[in-house]
Amino acid sequence: MKLAIGRLLSPLFLKNPQKPLIITKRFYSTPGERRIKDILTEKLSPSSLRVIDVSGGCGSMYQVAIKSKAFQGKNTLAQHRLVNSILKEEIRNMHGLNLSTEVEDDISAGGSTTSS
């Protein structure tokens, strides 16, 4: 099957027609993603939260995007410090954390976006 897909698409899409084209999409969360989501949901009650293990599933690097009213009145540094303090124990076992925070306004249409 993989070889057939590679051959079918090779003239148009593949640089190397000898290698099959494999497309995958994850439809599950890793245990680390679920744990971070649970902790941030409990502490910050976000209106929007996305946690992705970008280390290939080993749990060493995460990308977190969060929108919460808890960030109101805080600058970007203070928002990130708040998240870092909440995830202090988890961060000890990570290689890195890519964090994006956003303030949830009372008017849901327009929020102040901050990220790093």
N, CA, C and O atoms as a Tinker XYZ file with bonds, in Angstrom:
   464  protein
     1  N      0.827000   -1.196000    0.000000    73     2
     2  CA     0.000000    0.000000    0.000000    64     1     3
     3  C      0.869000    1.256000    0.000000    63     2     4     5
     4  O      0.653000    2.160000   -0.808000    81     3
     5  N      1.847000    1.318000    0.898000    73     3     6
     6  CA     2.701000    2.496000    0.958000    64     5     7
     7  C      3.429000    2.702000   -0.362000    63     6     8     9
     8  O      3.530000    3.824000   -0.857000    81     7
     9  N      3.931000    1.619000   -0.921000    73     7    10
    10  CA     4.667000    1.705000   -2.173000    64     9    11
    11  C      3.760000    2.172000   -3.305000    63    10    12    13
    12  O      4.167000    2.956000   -4.162000    81    11
    13  N      2.531000    1.679000   -3.297000    73    11    14
    14  CA     1.579000    2.083000   -4.333000    64    13    15
    15  C      1.283000    3.575000   -4.241000    63    14    16    17
    16  O      1.205000    4.260000   -5.261000    81    15
    17  N      1.120000    4.071000   -3.037000    73    15    18
    18  CA     0.866000    5.504000   -2.866000    64    17    19
    19  C      2.064000    6.298000   -3.362000    63    18    20    21
    20  O      1.905000    7.296000   -4.064000    81    19
    21  N      3.254000    5.859000   -3.001000    73    19    22
    22  CA     4.466000    6.541000   -3.448000    64    21    23
    23  C      4.585000    6.564000   -4.956000    63    22    24    25
    24  O      4.932000    7.592000   -5.538000    81    23
    25  N      4.303000    5.447000   -5.590000    73    23    26
    26  CA     4.384000    5.380000   -7.051000    64    25    27
    27  C      3.303000    6.232000   -7.704000    63    26    28    29
    28  O      3.542000    6.885000   -8.720000    81    27
    29  N      2.122000    6.219000   -7.114000    73    27    30
    30  CA     1.015000    6.989000   -7.670000    64    29    31
    31  C      1.321000    8.484000   -7.660000    63    30    32    33
    32  O      1.009000    9.187000   -8.621000    81    31
    33  N      1.922000    8.969000   -6.590000    73    31    34
    34  CA     2.169000   10.393000   -6.450000    64    33    35
    35  C      3.564000   10.820000   -6.888000    63    34    36    37
    36  O      3.836000   12.015000   -7.005000    81    35
    37  N      4.444000    9.865000   -7.128000    73    35    38
    38  CA     5.836000   10.216000   -7.370000    64    37    39
    39  C      6.072000   11.176000   -8.532000    63    38    40    41
    40  O      6.923000   12.056000   -8.396000    81    39
    41  N      5.386000   11.070000   -9.654000    73    39    42
    42  CA     5.692000   12.007000  -10.736000    64    41    43
    43  C      5.406000   13.466000  -10.377000    63    42    44    45
    44  O      6.086000   14.369000  -10.865000    81    43
    45  N      4.415000   13.697000   -9.539000    73    43    46
    46  CA     4.012000   15.068000   -9.248000    64    45    47
    47  C      4.532000   15.609000   -7.920000    63    46    48    49
    48  O      4.850000   16.794000   -7.820000    81    47
    49  N      4.621000   14.758000   -6.902000    73    47    50
    50  CA     4.844000   15.273000   -5.560000    64    49    51
    51  C      6.124000   14.823000   -4.873000    63    50    52    53
    52  O      6.537000   15.436000   -3.889000    81    51
    53  N      6.745000   13.795000   -5.353000    73    51    54
    54  CA     7.909000   13.268000   -4.648000    64    53    55
    55  C      9.201000   13.567000   -5.384000    63    54    56    57
    56  O      9.280000   13.436000   -6.605000    81    55
    57  N     10.212000   13.969000   -4.629000    73    55    58
    58  CA    11.525000   14.173000   -5.229000    64    57    59
    59  C     12.194000   12.831000   -5.486000    63    58    60    61
    60  O     12.907000   12.665000   -6.476000    81    59
    61  N     11.965000   11.877000   -4.596000    73    59    62
    62  CA    12.535000   10.546000   -4.738000    64    61    63
    63  C     11.398000    9.543000   -4.896000    63    62    64    65
    64  O     10.779000    9.161000   -3.903000    81    63
    65  N     11.109000    9.107000   -6.125000    73    63    66
    66  CA     9.976000    8.209000   -6.349000    64    65    67
    67  C     10.173000    6.817000   -5.757000    63    66    68    69
    68  O      9.224000    6.034000   -5.714000    81    67
    69  N     11.375000    6.491000   -5.303000    73    67    70
    70  CA    11.614000    5.174000   -4.713000    64    69    71
    71  C     11.114000    5.093000   -3.269000    63    70    72    73
    72  O     10.895000    3.999000   -2.748000    81    71
    73  N     10.935000    6.238000   -2.629000    73    71    74
    74  CA    10.462000    6.249000   -1.248000    64    73    75
    75  C      8.966000    6.538000   -1.229000    63    74    76    77
    76  O      8.502000    7.435000   -1.933000    81    75
    77  N      8.209000    5.792000   -0.433000    73    75    78
    78  CA     6.760000    6.019000   -0.377000    64    77    79
    79  C      6.420000    7.293000    0.388000    63    78    80    81
    80  O      7.170000    7.723000    1.264000    81    79
    81  N      5.295000    7.884000    0.051000    73    79    82
    82  CA     4.787000    9.057000    0.749000    64    81    83
    83  C      3.959000    8.578000    1.930000    63    82    84    85
    84  O      2.995000    7.833000    1.755000    81    83
    85  N      4.324000    8.996000    3.111000    73    83    86
    86  CA     3.590000    8.600000    4.303000    64    85    87
    87  C      3.106000    9.865000    4.997000    63    86    88    89
    88  O      3.904000   10.725000    5.371000    81    87
    89  N      1.807000    9.968000    5.162000    73    87    90
    90  CA     1.204000   11.121000    5.813000    64    89    91
    91  C      0.524000   10.627000    7.079000    63    90    92    93
    92  O     -0.287000    9.702000    7.035000    81    91
    93  N      0.855000   11.243000    8.205000    73    91    94
    94  CA     0.230000   10.845000    9.461000    64    93    95
    95  C     -0.270000   12.070000   10.194000    63    94    96    97
    96  O      0.291000   13.158000   10.062000    81    95
    97  N     -1.314000   11.891000   10.959000    73    95    98
    98  CA    -1.835000   12.941000   11.826000    64    97    99
    99  C     -2.227000   12.286000   13.139000    63    98   100   101
   100  O     -2.891000   11.250000   13.164000    81    99
   101  N     -1.806000   12.910000   14.223000    73    99   102
   102  CA    -2.115000   12.372000   15.533000    64   101   103
   103  C     -3.526000   12.750000   15.938000    63   102   104   105
   104  O     -3.923000   13.912000   15.845000    81   103
   105  N     -4.284000   11.751000   16.390000    73   103   106
   106  CA    -5.637000   12.001000   16.869000    64   105   107
   107  C     -5.750000   11.668000   18.358000    63   106   108   109
   108  O     -6.835000   11.349000   18.845000    81   107
   109  N     -4.647000   11.741000   19.065000    73   107   110
   110  CA    -4.635000   11.397000   20.480000    64   109   111
   111  C     -3.739000   12.384000   21.223000    63   110   112   113
   112  O     -2.954000   13.112000   20.615000    81   111
   113  N     -3.871000   12.392000   22.536000    73   111   114
   114  CA    -3.010000   13.217000   23.381000    64   113   115
   115  C     -2.049000   12.310000   24.125000    63   114   116   117
   116  O     -2.398000   11.193000   24.509000    81   115
   117  N     -0.843000   12.798000   24.324000    73   115   118
   118  CA     0.116000   12.047000   25.127000    64   117   119
   119  C     -0.225000   12.256000   26.601000    63   118   120   121
   120  O     -0.933000   13.206000   26.934000    81   119
   121  N      0.263000   11.393000   27.488000    73   119   122
   122  CA     0.011000   11.589000   28.922000    64   121   123
   123  C      0.509000   12.953000   29.418000    63   122   124   125
   124  O     -0.136000   13.581000   30.258000    81   123
   125  N      1.642000   13.404000   28.905000    73   123   126
   126  CA     2.168000   14.710000   29.299000    64   125   127
   127  C      1.265000   15.849000   28.866000    63   126   128   129
   128  O      1.055000   16.798000   29.622000    81   127
   129  N      0.727000   15.764000   27.652000    73   127   130
   130  CA    -0.206000   16.791000   27.167000    64   129   131
   131  C     -1.437000   16.845000   28.061000    63   130   132   133
   132  O     -1.877000   17.924000   28.458000    81   131
   133  N     -1.987000   15.685000   28.374000    73   131   134
   134  CA    -3.188000   15.636000   29.216000    64   133   135
   135  C     -2.908000   16.207000   30.608000    63   134   136   137
   136  O     -3.732000   16.936000   31.160000    81   135
   137  N     -1.751000   15.876000   31.169000    73   135   138
   138  CA    -1.409000   16.369000   32.509000    64   137   139
   139  C     -1.287000   17.898000   32.513000    63   138   140   141
   140  O     -1.822000   18.560000   33.403000    81   139
   141  N     -0.595000   18.451000   31.535000    73   139   142
   142  CA    -0.440000   19.907000   31.450000    64   141   143
   143  C     -1.794000   20.574000   31.247000    63   142   144   145
   144  O     -2.082000   21.593000   31.874000    81   143
   145  N     -2.629000   20.009000   30.377000    73   143   146
   146  CA    -3.977000   20.557000   30.160000    64   145   147
   147  C     -4.780000   20.545000   31.452000    63   146   148   149
   148  O     -5.428000   21.534000   31.795000    81   147
   149  N     -4.738000   19.425000   32.169000    73   147   150
   150  CA    -5.495000   19.318000   33.421000    64   149   151
   151  C     -5.040000   20.360000   34.441000    63   150   152   153
   152  O     -5.870000   21.011000   35.075000    81   151
   153  N     -3.738000   20.519000   34.599000    73   151   154
   154  CA    -3.194000   21.469000   35.578000    64   153   155
   155  C     -3.578000   22.902000   35.217000    63   154   156   157
   156  O     -4.064000   23.647000   36.067000    81   155
   157  N     -3.360000   23.292000   33.957000    73   155   158
   158  CA    -3.664000   24.666000   33.539000    64   157   159
   159  C     -5.161000   24.943000   33.564000    63   158   160   161
   160  O     -5.577000   26.055000   33.890000    81   159
   161  N     -5.971000   23.953000   33.225000    73   159   162
   162  CA    -7.423000   24.128000   33.267000    64   161   163
   163  C     -7.889000   24.352000   34.699000    63   162   164   165
   164  O     -8.734000   25.210000   34.954000    81   163
   165  N     -7.343000   23.585000   35.627000    73   163   166
   166  CA    -7.721000   23.720000   37.035000    64   165   167
   167  C     -7.302000   25.072000   37.608000    63   166   168   169
   168  O     -8.071000   25.696000   38.339000    81   167
   169  N     -6.112000   25.525000   37.291000    73   167   170
   170  CA    -5.567000   26.743000   37.904000    64   169   171
   171  C     -5.986000   28.041000   37.215000    63   170   172   173
   172  O     -6.146000   29.065000   37.879000    81   171
   173  N     -6.167000   28.012000   35.881000    73   171   174
   174  CA    -6.399000   29.260000   35.139000    64   173   175
   175  C     -7.758000   29.343000   34.451000    63   174   176   177
   176  O     -8.097000   30.396000   33.911000    81   175
   177  N     -8.535000   28.286000   34.454000    73   175   178
   178  CA    -9.846000   28.253000   33.785000    64   177   179
   179  C     -9.796000   28.931000   32.415000    63   178   180   181
   180  O    -10.525000   29.894000   32.180000    81   179
   181  N     -8.958000   28.449000   31.523000    73   179   182
   182  CA    -8.804000   29.119000   30.226000    64   181   183
   183  C    -10.030000   28.956000   29.331000    63   182   184   185
   184  O    -10.739000   27.953000   29.402000    81   183
   185  N    -10.262000   29.952000   28.497000    73   183   186
   186  CA   -11.323000   29.837000   27.498000    64   185   187
   187  C    -10.803000   29.091000   26.278000    63   186   188   189
   188  O    -11.580000   28.547000   25.493000    81   187
   189  N     -9.487000   29.070000   26.128000    73   187   190
   190  CA    -8.849000   28.356000   25.028000    64   189   191
   191  C     -7.508000   27.822000   25.520000    63   190   192   193
   192  O     -6.743000   28.533000   26.173000    81   191
   193  N     -7.235000   26.555000   25.195000    73   191   194
   194  CA    -5.975000   25.945000   25.619000    64   193   195
   195  C     -5.568000   24.877000   24.612000    63   194   196   197
   196  O     -6.343000   23.978000   24.286000    81   195
   197  N     -4.342000   24.995000   24.131000    73   195   198
   198  CA    -3.789000   23.985000   23.218000    64   197   199
   199  C     -2.418000   23.584000   23.747000    63   198   200   201
   200  O     -1.554000   24.432000   23.967000    81   199
   201  N     -2.230000   22.290000   23.947000    73   199   202
   202  CA    -0.953000   21.751000   24.412000    64   201   203
   203  C     -0.520000   20.683000   23.425000    63   202   204   205
   204  O     -1.262000   19.737000   23.160000    81   203
   205  N      0.679000   20.833000   22.883000    73   203   206
   206  CA     1.195000   19.879000   21.905000    64   205   207
   207  C      2.591000   19.432000   22.321000    63   206   208   209
   208  O      3.467000   20.255000   22.586000    81   207
   209  N      2.781000   18.124000   22.374000    73   207   210
   210  CA     4.107000   17.554000   22.618000    64   209   211
   211  C      4.844000   17.596000   21.286000    63   210   212   213
   212  O      4.559000   16.801000   20.391000    81   211
   213  N      5.784000   18.516000   21.152000    73   211   214
   214  CA     6.509000   18.684000   19.886000    64   213   215
   215  C      7.824000   17.912000   19.875000    63   214   216   217
   216  O      8.661000   18.102000   18.993000    81   215
   217  N      7.995000   17.033000   20.873000    73   215   218
   218  CA     9.223000   16.241000   20.947000    64   217   219
   219  C      9.046000   14.858000   20.341000    63   218   220   221
   220  O      9.918000   14.002000   20.486000    81   219
   221  N      7.933000   14.631000   19.670000    73   219   222
   222  CA     7.703000   13.321000   19.083000    64   221   223
   223  C      7.106000   12.331000   20.063000    63   222   224   225
   224  O      7.122000   11.126000   19.810000    81   223
   225  N      6.586000   12.811000   21.167000    73   223   226
   226  CA     5.917000   11.945000   22.121000    64   225   227
   227  C      6.725000   11.597000   23.350000    63   226   228   229
   228  O      6.205000   10.942000   24.253000    81   227
   229  N      7.980000   12.011000   23.417000    73   227   230
   230  CA     8.803000   11.643000   24.579000    64   229   231
   231  C      8.608000   12.599000   25.755000    63   230   232   233
   232  O      9.074000   12.311000   26.858000    81   231
   233  N      7.936000   13.720000   25.547000    73   231   234
   234  CA     7.611000   14.620000   26.648000    64   233   235
   235  C      8.693000   15.596000   27.050000    63   234   236   237
   236  O      8.665000   16.123000   28.162000    81   235
   237  N      9.647000   15.848000   26.168000    73   235   238
   238  CA    10.730000   16.754000   26.548000    64   237   239
   239  C     10.521000   18.186000   26.062000    63   238   240   241
   240  O     11.213000   19.096000   26.519000    81   239
   241  N      9.576000   18.402000   25.142000    73   239   242
   242  CA     9.345000   19.746000   24.597000    64   241   243
   243  C      7.853000   19.913000   24.310000    63   242   244   245
   244  O      7.238000   19.074000   23.652000    81   243
   245  N      7.288000   20.998000   24.811000    73   243   246
   246  CA     5.859000   21.253000   24.623000    64   245   247
   247  C      5.626000   22.645000   24.059000    63   246   248   249
   248  O      6.395000   23.577000   24.293000    81   247
   249  N      4.543000   22.750000   23.313000    73   247   250
   250  CA     4.064000   24.033000   22.808000    64   249   251
   251  C      2.707000   24.264000   23.472000    63   250   252   253
   252  O      1.800000   23.441000   23.343000    81   251
   253  N      2.571000   25.378000   24.177000    73   251   254
   254  CA     1.341000   25.688000   24.903000    64   253   255
   255  C      0.821000   27.042000   24.446000    63   254   256   257
   256  O      1.552000   28.033000   24.454000    81   255
   257  N     -0.441000   27.079000   24.051000    73   255   258
   258  CA    -1.127000   28.331000   23.717000    64   257   259
   259  C     -2.348000   28.411000   24.631000    63   258   260   261
   260  O     -3.191000   27.514000   24.625000    81   259
   261  N     -2.440000   29.472000   25.406000    73   259   262
   262  CA    -3.501000   29.577000   26.404000    64   261   263
   263  C     -4.101000   30.979000   26.411000    63   262   264   265
   264  O     -3.390000   31.975000   26.281000    81   263
   265  N     -5.425000   31.036000   26.565000    73   263   266
   266  CA    -6.166000   32.294000   26.655000    64   265   267
   267  C     -6.978000   32.239000   27.944000    63   266   268   269
   268  O     -7.773000   31.322000   28.148000    81   267
   269  N     -6.771000   33.237000   28.818000    73   267   270
   270  CA    -7.435000   33.205000   30.121000    64   269   271
   271  C     -7.664000   34.609000   30.673000    63   270   272   273
   272  O     -6.893000   35.531000   30.405000    81   271
   273  N     -8.733000   34.755000   31.447000    73   271   274
   274  CA    -8.990000   36.012000   32.148000    64   273   275
   275  C     -7.974000   36.241000   33.258000    63   274   276   277
   276  O     -7.789000   37.372000   33.708000    81   275
   277  N     -7.321000   35.183000   33.698000    73   275   278
   278  CA    -6.317000   35.299000   34.765000    64   277   279
   279  C     -5.136000   36.171000   34.350000    63   278   280   281
   280  O     -4.363000   36.609000   35.202000    81   279
   281  N     -4.989000   36.427000   33.054000    73   279   282
   282  CA    -3.880000   37.240000   32.555000    64   281   283
   283  C     -4.208000   38.732000   32.505000    63   282   284   285
   284  O     -3.330000   39.543000   32.210000    81   283
   285  N     -5.456000   39.107000   32.788000    73   283   286
   286  CA    -5.841000   40.515000   32.728000    64   285   287
   287  C     -4.991000   41.340000   33.686000    63   286   288   289
   288  O     -4.793000   40.968000   34.843000    81   287
   289  N     -4.491000   42.472000   33.182000    73   287   290
   290  CA    -3.682000   43.376000   33.982000    64   289   291
   291  C     -2.224000   42.967000   34.105000    63   290   292   293
   292  O     -1.446000   43.643000   34.777000    81   291
   293  N     -1.848000   41.872000   33.467000    73   291   294
   294  CA    -0.465000   41.392000   33.533000    64   293   295
   295  C      0.214000   41.575000   32.181000    63   294   296   297
   296  O     -0.397000   41.356000   31.135000    81   295
   297  N      1.468000   41.973000   32.210000    73   295   298
   298  CA     2.216000   42.055000   30.954000    64   297   299
   299  C      2.658000   40.645000   30.545000    63   298   300   301
   300  O      2.436000   39.681000   31.278000    81   299
   301  N      3.273000   40.538000   29.393000    73   299   302
   302  CA     3.673000   39.235000   28.860000    64   301   303
   303  C      4.569000   38.474000   29.824000    63   302   304   305
   304  O      4.365000   37.282000   30.054000    81   303
   305  N      5.551000   39.149000   30.383000    73   303   306
   306  CA     6.471000   38.493000   31.307000    64   305   307
   307  C      5.732000   37.933000   32.523000    63   306   308   309
   308  O      5.989000   36.804000   32.941000    81   307
   309  N      4.827000   38.711000   33.082000    73   307   310
   310  CA     4.060000   38.260000   34.248000    64   309   311
   311  C      3.151000   37.080000   33.896000    63   310   312   313
   312  O      2.985000   36.158000   34.695000    81   311
   313  N      2.564000   37.115000   32.698000    73   311   314
   314  CA     1.721000   36.000000   32.252000    64   313   315
   315  C      2.537000   34.714000   32.159000    63   314   316   317
   316  O      2.107000   33.656000   32.619000    81   315
   317  N      3.716000   34.822000   31.558000    73   315   318
   318  CA     4.570000   33.648000   31.384000    64   317   319
   319  C      5.099000   33.150000   32.728000    63   318   320   321
   320  O      5.207000   31.943000   32.947000    81   319
   321  N      5.426000   34.068000   33.617000    73   319   322
   322  CA     5.878000   33.663000   34.954000    64   321   323
   323  C      4.774000   32.919000   35.702000    63   322   324   325
   324  O      5.039000   31.954000   36.419000    81   323
   325  N      3.545000   33.373000   35.528000    73   323   326
   326  CA     2.409000   32.706000   36.166000    64   325   327
   327  C      2.285000   31.266000   35.665000    63   326   328   329
   328  O      2.166000   30.337000   36.464000    81   327
   329  N      2.312000   31.085000   34.359000    73   327   330
   330  CA     2.215000   29.736000   33.785000    64   329   331
   331  C      3.409000   28.889000   34.222000    63   330   332   333
   332  O      3.243000   27.728000   34.596000    81   331
   333  N      4.605000   29.461000   34.178000    73   331   334
   334  CA     5.800000   28.720000   34.592000    64   333   335
   335  C      5.721000   28.292000   36.056000    63   334   336   337
   336  O      6.137000   27.186000   36.400000    81   335
   337  N      5.192000   29.158000   36.917000    73   335   338
   338  CA     5.084000   28.788000   38.334000    64   337   339
   339  C      4.064000   27.668000   38.535000    63   338   340   341
   340  O      4.249000   26.800000   39.387000    81   339
   341  N      3.001000   27.692000   37.758000    73   339   342
   342  CA     1.984000   26.641000   37.844000    64   341   343
   343  C      2.543000   25.304000   37.356000    63   342   344   345
   344  O      2.224000   24.252000   37.910000    81   343
   345  N      3.372000   25.351000   36.324000    73   343   346
   346  CA     3.937000   24.127000   35.737000    64   345   347
   347  C      5.346000   23.817000   36.257000    63   346   348   349
   348  O      6.090000   23.067000   35.625000    81   347
   349  N      5.706000   24.387000   37.394000    73   347   350
   350  CA     7.069000   24.272000   37.919000    64   349   351
   351  C      7.567000   22.823000   37.969000    63   350   352   353
   352  O      8.671000   22.539000   37.505000    81   351
   353  N      6.787000   21.926000   38.513000    73   351   354
   354  CA     7.211000   20.520000   38.637000    64   353   355
   355  C      7.344000   19.850000   37.273000    63   354   356   357
   356  O      8.273000   19.070000   37.058000    81   355
   357  N      6.437000   20.140000   36.357000    73   355   358
   358  CA     6.486000   19.534000   35.024000    64   357   359
   359  C      7.676000   20.063000   34.231000    63   358   360   361
   360  O      8.316000   19.315000   33.492000    81   359
   361  N      7.970000   21.349000   34.386000    73   359   362
   362  CA     9.069000   21.974000   33.642000    64   361   363
   363  C     10.413000   21.359000   34.027000    63   362   364   365
   364  O     11.332000   21.318000   33.208000    81   363
   365  N     10.533000   20.888000   35.244000    73   363   366
   366  CA    11.788000   20.252000   35.680000    64   365   367
   367  C     12.162000   19.057000   34.801000    63   366   368   369
   368  O     13.342000   18.751000   34.635000    81   367
   369  N     11.166000   18.391000   34.245000    73   367   370
   370  CA    11.407000   17.203000   33.421000    64   369   371
   371  C     11.402000   17.497000   31.926000    63   370   372   373
   372  O     11.511000   16.578000   31.115000    81   371
   373  N     11.276000   18.764000   31.556000    73   371   374
   374  CA    11.214000   19.149000   30.143000    64   373   375
   375  C     12.555000   19.671000   29.654000    63   374   376   377
   376  O     13.392000   20.131000   30.430000    81   375
   377  N     12.727000   19.585000   28.356000    73   375   378
   378  CA    13.866000   20.231000   27.702000    64   377   379
   379  C     13.515000   21.684000   27.387000    63   378   380   381
   380  O     14.364000   22.572000   27.469000    81   379
   381  N     12.245000   21.914000   27.024000    73   379   382
   382  CA    11.838000   23.270000   26.682000    64   381   383
   383  C     10.334000   23.429000   26.633000    63   382   384   385
   384  O      9.590000   22.453000   26.538000    81   383
   385  N      9.899000   24.681000   26.701000    73   383   386
   386  CA     8.484000   25.026000   26.667000    64   385   387
   387  C      8.311000   26.256000   25.789000    63   386   388   389
   388  O      8.893000   27.304000   26.070000    81   387
   389  N      7.523000   26.140000   24.739000    73   387   390
   390  CA     7.189000   27.258000   23.863000    64   389   391
   391  C      5.822000   27.738000   24.316000    63   390   392   393
   392  O      4.835000   27.014000   24.183000    81   391
   393  N      5.753000   28.937000   24.842000    73   391   394
   394  CA     4.545000   29.430000   25.487000    64   393   395
   395  C      3.981000   30.648000   24.775000    63   394   396   397
   396  O      4.706000   31.591000   24.459000    81   395
   397  N      2.680000   30.615000   24.530000    73   395   398
   398  CA     1.962000   31.743000   23.951000    64   397   399
   399  C      0.755000   32.015000   24.839000    63   398   400   401
   400  O     -0.065000   31.125000   25.066000    81   399
   401  N      0.645000   33.244000   25.341000    73   399   402
   402  CA    -0.469000   33.592000   26.218000    64   401   403
   403  C     -1.308000   34.692000   25.588000    63   402   404   405
   404  O     -0.816000   35.513000   24.814000    81   403
   405  N     -2.579000   34.686000   25.939000    73   403   406
   406  CA    -3.501000   35.695000   25.420000    64   405   407
   407  C     -4.503000   36.040000   26.513000    63   406   408   409
   408  O     -4.991000   35.162000   27.225000    81   407
   409  N     -4.802000   37.323000   26.635000    73   407   410
   410  CA    -5.771000   37.788000   27.623000    64   409   411
   411  C     -7.170000   37.599000   27.064000    63   410   412   413
   412  O     -7.459000   37.999000   25.936000    81   411
   413  N     -8.032000   36.989000   27.857000    73   411   414
   414  CA    -9.432000   36.853000   27.473000    64   413   415
   415  C    -10.170000   38.097000   27.941000    63   414   416   417
   416  O    -10.247000   38.366000   29.139000    81   415
   417  N    -10.708000   38.849000   27.001000    73   415   418
   418  CA   -11.481000   40.039000   27.343000    64   417   419
   419  C    -12.911000   39.647000   27.673000    63   418   420   421
   420  O    -13.366000   38.558000   27.322000    81   419
   421  N    -13.618000   40.550000   28.356000    73   419   422
   422  CA   -15.036000   40.323000   28.607000    64   421   423
   423  C    -15.793000   40.256000   27.293000    63   422   424   425
   424  O    -16.772000   39.521000   27.163000    81   423
   425  N    -15.331000   41.032000   26.319000    73   423   426
   426  CA   -15.890000   40.960000   24.969000    64   425   427
   427  C    -15.031000   39.950000   24.228000    63   426   428   429
   428  O    -13.874000   40.228000   23.912000    81   427
   429  N    -15.583000   38.798000   23.955000    73   427   430
   430  CA   -14.792000   37.688000   23.418000    64   429   431
   431  C    -14.202000   37.961000   22.045000    63   430   432   433
   432  O    -13.267000   37.272000   21.636000    81   431
   433  N    -14.714000   38.938000   21.330000    73   431   434
   434  CA   -14.227000   39.195000   19.973000    64   433   435
   435  C    -12.823000   39.771000   19.949000    63   434   436   437
   436  O    -12.035000   39.416000   19.072000    81   435
   437  N    -12.486000   40.646000   20.883000    73   435   438
   438  CA   -11.188000   41.309000   20.810000    64   437   439
   439  C    -10.347000   41.067000   22.041000    63   438   440   441
   440  O    -10.675000   41.544000   23.127000    81   439
   441  N     -9.260000   40.326000   21.876000    73   439   442
   442  CA    -8.371000   40.068000   22.998000    64   441   443
   443  C     -7.008000   40.659000   22.744000    63   442   444   445
   444  O     -6.625000   40.896000   21.598000    81   443
   445  N     -6.290000   40.892000   23.795000    73   443   446
   446  CA    -4.917000   41.375000   23.690000    64   445   447
   447  C     -4.005000   40.168000   23.586000    63   446   448   449
   448  O     -3.961000   39.344000   24.500000    81   447
   449  N     -3.287000   40.053000   22.501000    73   447   450
   450  CA    -2.446000   38.890000   22.276000    64   449   451
   451  C     -1.026000   39.171000   22.704000    63   450   452   453
   452  O     -0.440000   40.195000   22.351000    81   451
   453  N     -0.481000   38.239000   23.475000    73   451   454
   454  CA     0.921000   38.309000   23.839000    64   453   455
   455  C      1.506000   36.930000   23.645000    63   454   456   457
   456  O      0.850000   35.927000   23.930000    81   455
   457  N      2.725000   36.870000   23.167000    73   455   458
   458  CA     3.356000   35.572000   22.978000    64   457   459
   459  C      4.854000   35.717000   23.042000    63   458   460   461
   460  O      5.413000   36.812000   22.991000    81   459
   461  N      5.483000   34.556000   23.158000    73   459   462
   462  CA     6.946000   34.557000   23.138000    64   461   463
   463  C      7.441000   33.472000   22.229000    63   462   464
   464  O      8.650000   33.303000   22.071000    81   463
